[in-house]
Amino acid sequence: MSHIDVQHVSFALPDGRPLLADVSFRIPEGATAALVGANGAGKTTLLRLIAGDIAPMEGSIACGGSMSFMRQFIGHMTDGSVRDLLLSVGPERLRQACEAVDACELALMDSDEVDTQMAYAHALADYADAGGYEAQVRWDEVTMAALGLPYEQVRWRPVGTLSGGEQKRLVLEYLLRGPDDVLLLDEPDNYLDVPAKEWLEEQLRSTPKTVLLISHDRELLDRAASHVVGLELGAAGSTAWVHGGSFGSFQQARSERFARLEELRRRWDEEHARLRALVQALKVKATYNDGMASRYQAAQTRLQKFQEAGPPIAVPREQRVRMRLTGGRTAKRAIVLEQLALDGLTKPVDQVVWFGERVAVLGPNGSGKSHLLRLLAGGGTDPEPEHLPVGEARVEPVRHAGIARLGSRVRPGWFAQTHARPDLAGRTLLEILHRGDGHRAGMGREQASGVLSRYELTPAAEQRFETLSGGQQARLQILLLELSGATLLLLDEPTDNLDLASAEALEAGLAAFEGTVLAVTHDRWFTRGFDRYWVFRLDGSVVETDEPVWSSW
């Protein structure tokens, strides 16, 4: 019987800060549960605890059946082959057996002595016992489903040549077809285009496996999750509660829960004040009336037991991210594309983006969407000095024909999907803000702490950029865009790693932004706030549509 049972689990960070406090919940057999909460609340750490990567400081975790864990790094692997990627999410025994076979095959290239051949025979036998040949059959099904090619043709293909979406699809196909009863999926939808997300939603709705997943895609959560586990921020660490319904009703249930907790705390405070007042009154009476001494003692005992029982669960701290994207006036024509063709990706296209418009760039992975943003982030074709990108991030050139031109006073600010920012690596958040750059003034510690607080980044102020969670890195990138004075925001999948509160704050910030926005996204919820939609098709054409188009590419 597959299930996940977490009871009274607590965990602290290496620096002693509490992360999880008395977390308890149970995911029943066959349920698909979403784990939601603020960035930094401990969602990934909780999955690692359940997977056994790390041990809880208190509490217990029990899982029925065998388990597979899809970690966050899937989607941006650059080393190894397709086989290495599939092995990385397979059983440890199978990985060891494959390593032994590889070692013996290398040895046979240098020597064919009997001992070497015998070792090879033993390695093959161990490989068979570990389920290697059955795995190869499954891998063939997986590569055909994800890449349209048999395993033998792609097994040695460098994994770095696959897109992030292809890496994710390969691993998801393997896990969903595999024998394990429990799946832990850490942001499985990142890098997936919308048809792939819709496929994943259908798989999650129909699988008999027990699934616990982390996702920031509100549409996917609404369509696929049967239960929602909420991690709530608290001074002593995050706590958890379970909503036994869909994500669509989660926010209302959460608000009602907060209201109940506030009411319980109000009643507890009132009763506490009443008992203290009673004890004080009886104490005064007992000083001149010996008959009141027993009543005074009984009231003291009652107050003591009441205080020892403690107050009800505290109302969790709500995350309040406030993004103040300002922008500024520019020429009416913010972006002009004249017969622009991205080499090997798109056919020539003519388009104009007017000041203040919000344009969503849609289409399948690998169709050139991110290349277009990178071209514009570098200032376009033959950029003027005023069109050079804000910040210190180096923008790789994009080969193209035709012209991409930015209007007067248009200053591009680029949000990179991969969060690859070598210019920020090795520096703490306070150091980044203190130093400034060519477009952004430096600031003192007090001012820096103030802006970090608006983005809920104060606890990470002394952390280096590369040690932040994906969501924290995303929020810092948006903060730097806010401070840079960019008038054109080029956002490449900005909501992929943002928690729900941060995604809503970004939507509010964009609504107030005086400037132009061009965003590549597969977030169906996020696109509701856009004016225009450009669709990159598989045949290389780029067309404009009145509504978002997620298929027929």
N, C-alpha and C positions, 0 to 999 in steps of 0.2 A: 504493500500500500504506500504510494508515494505521497509525501507531504513535507512541509517545512514547519518546524516548531522552534520558536525562539522564546526563551524564558529568562527574564530578569538579566539581560545582558548589559554589561557596562564596559566601556573602553575609554582609555585616555591616550592622547598623543604623546610622542616621546618627550616633549618639553613639559609634560604634566598637565596640560590643559584637558579638561574632560570633554569627550566627543559624544559618547553615547551614555545614557543614564537609565538603567532599569528598563530596557527595551524588551517588550513582550508582544508577540503576535503568532498566529498560526495560519498557514496557507493550506487549505484542504486539497485533497487529491483531485487532480484534473483542472484546478483553477489557474487562470492567468491573472496574476496580481501585479499591479504597477507600484513601484516604490518611488514616491515623489517627496520633494522637500527642497529647501534652499540649497544653492551651491555651498559646499562646505559643511552641510549638516551631517555628513557621514554616510551617505548612500553607498558609495563604492566601498568604503571600509566595512560596512555591514555585509555586503555581498562577499567580500574577502573573508570575513569571519565565518559566514555560513559555508563557504567553500573549504575552509580549513587552512587557508593561507596563513592566517594569524590566529592567535588564541584570545578569547575574551578574558578580561581581568576578573569579571564576575559573571555568573549565570551559566546557562547551558544552551546548546543548539543540537537539535536532532532532525535528521532527514531520513525519510523512508525511501528506499531504493537507491540506485546509482545516480551520480550527478555529473553534469558537464557545466563548465563555466566559460562564457564568452567575455573576455576582458576588453577594456577600452582600447587597447593598442591596435586591435584588429581594424584595418582600414587605412593605416598609414605605416605598414611594414615596408621596409626597403631591402632587407637582407634575406637571403635564402630563396627557395623555389616554391612552386605550388605545392609540392609534396611536403615541404617543411611547414608550410602554413596549415595544411590539413593535419599533419602530425601534432602541431602545437596545441590543438584542441582535442586530441585523442588521448587514450589511456597512457599512463606513464610506462607500463609494461611494453606496449607496442612501440613507443618511441625508443626505448632501450634496445628492443629486438632489431629495429631498423638500423640503429647505430652500429650494432654488432655485425649485421650483414654488410653494411657499407665498409666497415673496417676490414672484414675478411676479403671483400672484393678488391680492395686496394692492395692487400697483401698478396693476392693471387696474381696481380699484375707484375710483381717482382719475383715471385717464387711459386712453383707448382708442386712443392714437396708434399709428401703424404700428410704431414702434420697440419699444413696449411689447408689442404683440401678437407681433412677431417673437421677442422675448426669451422670451415665454411658450411659443411653439412650439418654440424650441430647448430650453427647460427640460423640456418634455414628452418631446421626443426623447431627451434625456439620461436622463430617468426611465425610459423604456422600455428603453434600452440597459443601465441598471443593474439591470434585472430587476424594476422596480416593479410591473408588471401581474401578473407571475407571483407576486410576493410577496403581492399583494392576494388572489389566489385561495387561497394558503396561509393568509393571515390569516383568511379567511372560514371555512376548515376549522377553524382554531384556535379562533376565538371560538364557533363552534357546538359544538365538543367541550368547551370549558372553561366557557362561560357559557350555552350553549343559545340564542344569538342570533346573527344574521348580522353580519358585520363592519360593514356600512353603518349598522346601528342602534346600534353601540356605539363606533365609531371615535373620536367626540369626547367620549365619557363620561369625566369626570374620574377619573384613576386612583386618586385618594384615596378614591373611593366604593367601590372594590373591597376585599374583605378581603385579608389577607396571603396566604391560601391561594389565592384567585382569581388574584392577581398571579403567584404561583409557577406555578399550573397553566397559565396563558396562555403564559408563557415556556417552560415545559417542553414543552408541546404544539408550540410553534413550533420549538424546537431539535431535538426528536426527529423531527419531520417534515421538517426542513430538509435542505439538500444537504451540509452540512459533515460531514467524515469523523471528526473528533476533537471530543469534547465535554469541557470542563472545567466541573464543576458544584460550586460552593461552597455547601454546605449546602442542597441542592435540596429537602429534605423539611421544612425549617422552615416552620411555619404550615399545613402540609397536615394534613387530618384523616386518619383511618386508611384509609377507602376510597380516598382519593387516594394515600396511601402505597402501598397494595397495587397500585394501578394503576401507580405509578412502578416498583415492584419488577418487575412483569411486563414493562414496557417495557425496563428495563435488562437483564433476562435475555434478551430476544428481539432487541434492536437489533443490527445488524451494525456499528454505529459503535464506535470505540475510546473508552472513557469513563474519566476519572479524576475521582473525586468525593470530597468531604469530607462526612462525616456523623457525627453522634453518636447516631443511632438504631441500637441494637444489633440490633434485629429486622430492620431494612432491610438492614444490612450482612450479616447472616447469610444472608438470602434472595437478595440481588442480586449480591454481589461474588464474582468468580471469582479475584481476586488481592487481596492486602492489602500495601500499602506502609507500613511502620512508620517514623515519624520518632522517633528516640530522643534524649533530652536528653543533652548532653555539655558539659564545661567550655569546649571550643573551638568549640561550635556543635553543632547537631543533625546526626546522621548517619541514614542510611536503610538499610533492608534489605527484601527482598521475600519474602513468604510466598506460595508458589504454590498456595494452597488457600483454602478458605472461611474466613469470619470465625469460625465455630464452632470451628475448630481453631487459630485464631491465637494465643490466649493460651497454650495448651500448647506450641505451636511456639516462642513467645517465651520461655517459661520454660526450655525445652530449650536454646535458643540462649544464653541468659544462663549456663546451667550449663556449656556448652561453652567460652564465653569465659572464665569463671572458671577452668576447668581448664587452658586454654591459658596463661592468665596465671600460674597457679601453677607450671606446668612451666617457663615462661620464667624466672620468678624463681629457681627451683631451679637451672636451668642457668647463669644469670647468677652466682649465688653460687658454684657449683662452679668456673666458669672463673676467677673472681676469686681464689678460694682456691688454685687451681692456679698462677696467675701469681705469687701471693705466695710459695708454697712453692718454686717454681723460682727466684724471685729470691734467696731465702735460700741455696739450694744453689749458685747460680751465683757467689756471692761467694767460695766456697772451692773450687769445682770448675769449671775452665775448660771441661770437656766438656759442662757443662749450659747453657752460654750460648746455644747454638743452639736448644735446646728452650725456654728462657726467652723468646727472641725470637719463636719460632713461637707460643707460648701468648699472648704480648702481641698479636700480629697477629690471632689468632683472637678474642680478647676484643674488640679494637677493631672488627672486622667485625661481631661479634655485636651490639655496642652501636649501631653505625651502622644496622644493619637495624632496630633498635628493637623494642619489645615488640609483641605482638599487639594487636588492637583492644581498647580498654578496655571494660569492662562498663559499659553506659549507666547513667546515674543514673535510678533509678525515682522517679516522682512520688509523694509521700506526703501527701495531703490529709487533715487530721484535723478533722472538724467536731464541736463539742461543744454541740449543741443541748440545752438543759436543760429549759426550760419551768417548770411548777409546777402545784400542785393548783388546781382550779377547782370550781365547782358541777357536780353530776352532769350536768345538762342544759347542755351547752356552747353549742348553737345550737338555737333553736326557730323554725320557720317555720309561720305560721298563715295559710292562704289567701293565701300570697304569690304575686303575679303581677307579673312584670316587664313594663312597658308595651310592647306590641307584640311581645313575645317569647315569654312563657310563659303557660300557663293556671295558675289557682290551685293551689298545692301545700301540703300539710301534711307536715312532716318534723321529726324530732328527731335531733340528733347528740349522743351521750353522750360524756362526758369520756374521753379516751384513744383514741377511735376514729380510724381512718384511712379517709377517704371519698374515692374517686376520682370526679371529675365528668367524664363522657364525653358525646360527642355531636358533631354536625357543626359546622363553623364558622358563626358568626352565629346560634346558637340561644340565646344568653344566658348561657353558662357564665361568661365573664369578667365580665359585668355582676353576676352573683350574688356573685362574689368581691369585686368592688369595693364592692358594697353592704355586705357584712359587714366589709370593711376599714375602711369609714367608721364602723363601730359599729352598723350596722343602722338600724332605724326608731327615731327619737327616742333616740339613744344617751345613756347615762349617761356622766359624765366618765371613769369607769374603763374605758369601752369605746372611748374615742378611740384612733385608731391610734398605734402606737409609731413613732418616727422623725419626720422633718420632711416627708416626701412628702405632697403635697396630693392628697386622694382626691376625684375628681369625684363629685357626687351622682348617684344612680341613681333614675329615676322608677319608682314601683311602687305597687301596691295591696296591702293586707294588712299583715302584720307579720313582720319579721325581728328576732329578739331574741337577744342574747348573755347567757350566764349570768354569775353573780357571779364576779369575779376573772378573767374571760376578757379577755385583752388581745390584740387582733389584730395580727399582723405580716404584711405583704403583700409578696409577691414579684411584681413587675410583669413581664409577658411581654416587653414591648417594651424594658425596661430604661430607660424614660423617667424620669429622676430629675433634674429641674431643680434640686432642692435640693442635689445633689452636684456639679453641673456647675461647672467652673472651679476645683475644689479637688483637691489631690493626696490620695492615700490616707492619708498621714501627717497631713495637715491635717484630714481628715474624722474620723479617730480621735482626734486631739488635742482637737478642739473639742467632741465629744460632742453630745448634744441633750437634750430634755426627759426622755427615759427612759433615756438611755445616758450614763454618766459619761465624761468625757474622760480621756485617758491620755497619759503621757509617751512620748518617742520610743522608749525601750528596750522598754517594755511593748507599744507599738504594733507594733514590729518583730517581737516574739515572736508575736503573734496573726496578723500577716500571713504569717509563716513557716509556720504551721500550714495556711494556705490556699494555700501556694505563690505568694504575691503579693509577696514581698520584692523581687524585681527590679523590680517596678512601683511601689514605694512612693512614688517622686517623680513619678509620672505623674498627670496630671489624669484624672478619672473618664471623661470623654468620649473620651479617647484609648486606653482599654483595649480589648482584644478582647472579643467578646461573652461568651466563657467567663470571662474575668477579671471583667467586670462582674457576671456571675451569681454568681461565688464571693464577691465583695464584698457583694452584697445578702444572701447567706446569712450571711456573717460578721456583718453589722449586725443581722440577726434574732437571731443567737446572743447578741450583746451587749445586746440591747434588753430581754430578759426577757419576750418574747412567750410567751403560753400557748396561743394559737391560731395556727397557721401556715396562711396562705392563699396557696397556691403556684400561679401561673399559668404552666404549661409550664416548670417549673424545669429540666428536663434538656435543653431545646432546644439550648443552646450549651455545655453542660458536656462536657468530654472524658470518656473512659471511666473513668479513675481518680476523677475528681471526682463522676461520677454514682454510682459505687459508694460513695464516701465519704458522699454525701448519703443514700443508702439506709441506711447504717449509722447515720448521725446521727439519722435519723427513727426508726429502730428503738429508739434509746436515749432519745428525746425524751419527757419527761413532760408530755404535753399532747395537744391535738387537732389533727388535720391534715385540711385540705380542699384537694385538689389537682385542678386542671384539667390534663388531660394527654391526649396522643395517643401516648404512649410505651408500647407494649405490654409491653416488658420491665419498665418501672418499676411498672406496675400490679400486678405479681405480689405486692407487699408490702402490699396494701390489704385492708381488712376488708369494705367495702361499696362499692357502685357505683351512682351516680345517673346515669341516662341522659336527656339532653335530646333530645327528638324534634322532627322538623320540624313536626309538627302543634301544637307548643307544650306538649305534655304532658311531665311529668317523672316518671319511674318508677324504682323501685329493682329491681336485678337481683342474682342470686347470683354471677354471673360477668361479666367485662367483655363488653360488646356493642359491636361495631365496625361493624355493618351493620344493615339493617332499621330505619333511623332515620325 
